Amino acid sequence: MADFPTVLARLLSDGALRDAFAASRKAALEEFSLGEGDQQALENLDPEDLEFQAEILLRKRFDRVRGLIPNTCRELPGEGWSDFIDYARCRWLGGEFAPQNDALAFCRYLRMKRPGTVAGEEENRLVFATSGRRWAGFWVWFWDGNGRRRPAGQVFFRSRTRIREFRIRLTL
């Protein structure tokens, strides 16, 4: 049996459920076994207010993701907000590494939707941070000060207290 806070959290995090709720409140809530008081309280919610609150939560979530992949977001129209809404409206990732997992999933979404916009070094950093591995190495391309793409090696090492990152630039 679901309760009011659980269903409200689900409504705020699931865009498709909010759409169904706006179309028919009673039908959208049928999948939950709610007590009469909780059912009535949820049916009294205004769908526009619910959507407004959900957008505030999405904006906070986007700010956390943007902090992890600033170069990628800088390359996107509107710094990535509209792409993030498309990605995140029906995806809510929880767990120990929620912001990192969210940013990594967003990078993978962008690789399919907008090839060439994801900063490889940022995606590699997220892959390593969420992997639990002790060390990892990647090949990446970076822009030098002259506007040219250059190859580099990116190496990560995890100690007991922090992650260290090294970049080895190659000259051709």
C-alpha positions as CSV (number, residue, x, y, z in Angstrom):
1,M,0.0,0.0,0.0
2,A,1.5,3.3,-1.1
3,D,1.2,6.5,1.0
4,F,0.9,10.2,0.1
5,P,4.7,11.1,0.2
6,T,5.7,8.1,-1.9
7,V,3.2,8.8,-4.6
8,L,3.9,12.6,-4.5
9,A,7.6,11.8,-5.0
10,R,6.8,9.5,-7.9
11,L,4.6,12.2,-9.5
12,L,7.4,14.8,-9.2
13,S,10.0,12.5,-10.7
14,D,8.0,10.8,-13.5
15,G,6.9,13.1,-16.4
16,A,4.7,10.5,-18.0
17,L,2.9,9.9,-14.7
18,R,2.4,13.7,-14.4
19,D,0.9,13.8,-18.0
20,A,-1.5,10.9,-17.1
21,F,-2.4,12.7,-13.8
22,A,-3.2,15.9,-15.7
23,A,-5.4,14.0,-18.1
24,S,-7.2,12.0,-15.4
25,R,-6.2,12.2,-11.8
26,K,-8.3,9.2,-10.7
27,A,-7.0,7.0,-13.5
28,A,-3.4,7.9,-12.9
29,L,-3.6,7.1,-9.2
30,E,-5.3,3.7,-9.8
31,E,-2.0,1.8,-10.0
32,F,-1.3,2.8,-6.3
33,S,-3.2,1.2,-3.4
34,L,-3.9,4.4,-1.6
35,G,-6.0,5.0,1.6
36,E,-9.1,7.1,1.1
37,G,-7.5,10.2,2.7
38,D,-4.3,10.0,0.7
39,Q,-6.3,9.4,-2.5
40,Q,-8.4,12.5,-1.9
41,A,-5.4,14.6,-1.0
42,L,-3.6,13.6,-4.2
43,E,-6.7,14.2,-6.4
44,N,-6.9,17.7,-5.0
45,L,-3.4,18.6,-6.3
46,D,-3.3,21.0,-9.1
47,P,-1.4,19.5,-12.1
48,E,0.1,22.9,-13.1
49,D,1.5,23.4,-9.6
50,L,2.8,19.8,-9.7
51,E,4.5,20.5,-13.1
52,F,6.0,23.7,-11.7
53,Q,7.4,22.0,-8.7
54,A,8.8,19.2,-10.8
55,E,10.6,21.7,-13.0
56,I,12.2,23.3,-10.0
57,L,13.5,19.8,-9.0
58,L,14.7,19.2,-12.5
59,R,16.6,22.5,-12.5
60,K,18.3,21.6,-9.2
61,R,19.2,18.3,-10.7
62,F,20.5,19.9,-13.9
63,D,22.7,22.3,-11.9
64,R,24.4,19.3,-10.2
65,V,24.9,17.6,-13.5
66,R,26.1,20.7,-15.2
67,G,28.7,21.1,-12.5
68,L,30.1,17.7,-13.4
69,I,30.1,18.3,-17.2
70,P,30.6,22.0,-17.7
71,N,32.4,21.8,-21.1
72,T,29.8,19.5,-22.5
73,C,26.9,21.8,-21.4
74,R,28.7,24.9,-22.7
75,E,28.7,23.3,-26.2
76,L,24.9,22.7,-26.2
77,P,22.1,25.1,-27.2
78,G,20.9,26.9,-24.1
79,E,23.8,25.3,-22.2
80,G,21.9,22.0,-22.3
81,W,18.7,22.8,-20.4
82,S,16.3,21.7,-23.1
83,D,18.3,18.6,-23.9
84,F,18.3,17.8,-20.2
85,I,14.5,18.1,-19.9
86,D,14.1,15.7,-22.8
87,Y,16.5,13.3,-21.1
88,A,15.4,13.6,-17.5
89,R,11.7,14.1,-17.6
90,C,11.1,10.3,-17.2
91,R,14.4,9.2,-15.8
92,W,15.3,9.6,-12.1
93,L,18.5,8.0,-11.0
94,G,19.1,7.3,-7.3
95,G,21.8,5.5,-5.4
96,E,25.2,6.2,-3.9
97,F,26.6,8.0,-7.0
98,A,23.3,9.6,-8.2
99,P,24.7,12.9,-9.6
100,Q,27.6,11.1,-11.3
101,N,25.4,8.4,-12.7
102,D,22.9,11.0,-13.9
103,A,25.6,13.0,-15.6
104,L,27.0,9.8,-17.2
105,A,23.6,8.7,-18.4
106,F,23.0,12.3,-19.8
107,C,26.4,12.1,-21.7
108,R,25.4,8.8,-23.2
109,Y,22.0,10.2,-24.2
110,L,23.8,13.2,-25.8
111,R,26.1,10.9,-27.7
112,M,23.1,9.4,-29.5
113,K,21.1,12.7,-29.9
114,R,24.0,15.1,-30.5
115,P,27.1,13.3,-31.6
116,G,30.3,15.2,-31.1
117,T,29.1,17.4,-28.2
118,V,30.3,15.3,-25.2
119,A,33.7,16.3,-23.8
120,G,35.4,12.9,-23.6
121,E,37.6,13.8,-20.6
122,E,34.4,14.6,-18.6
123,E,32.7,11.4,-19.5
124,N,35.9,9.4,-18.7
125,R,36.0,11.1,-15.3
126,L,32.4,10.0,-14.6
127,V,33.0,6.4,-15.9
128,F,36.0,6.1,-13.5
129,A,34.2,7.8,-10.5
130,T,31.2,5.4,-10.8
131,S,33.3,2.3,-11.5
132,G,35.0,1.6,-8.1
133,R,38.2,0.6,-10.0
134,R,41.5,1.6,-8.4
135,W,43.0,3.0,-11.6
136,A,42.1,3.5,-15.3
137,G,43.5,5.0,-18.4
138,F,41.8,6.5,-21.5
139,W,42.7,8.2,-24.8
140,V,41.1,11.6,-25.3
141,W,41.2,14.5,-27.6
142,F,41.4,18.0,-26.2
143,W,41.5,21.5,-27.7
144,D,44.9,23.2,-27.4
145,G,45.3,27.0,-27.1
146,N,45.6,27.3,-30.9
147,G,42.1,25.8,-31.6
148,R,43.5,22.4,-32.7
149,R,42.5,19.0,-31.4
150,R,45.4,17.1,-29.8
151,P,45.6,13.5,-28.5
152,A,46.3,12.9,-24.8
153,G,46.3,10.1,-22.3
154,Q,44.1,10.5,-19.3
155,V,45.0,8.4,-16.2
156,F,43.0,8.1,-13.0
157,F,44.1,6.7,-9.7
158,R,41.9,6.2,-6.6
159,S,43.5,6.3,-3.2
160,R,41.7,5.7,0.1
161,T,40.7,9.4,0.4
162,R,40.5,10.8,-3.1
163,I,40.7,10.5,-6.9
164,R,43.8,11.8,-8.7
165,E,43.7,12.6,-12.4
166,F,46.7,13.0,-14.8
167,R,46.7,14.1,-18.4
168,I,49.6,13.2,-20.6
169,R,49.7,15.4,-23.8
170,L,51.1,13.9,-26.9
171,T,52.8,16.0,-29.6
172,L,52.6,14.9,-33.2
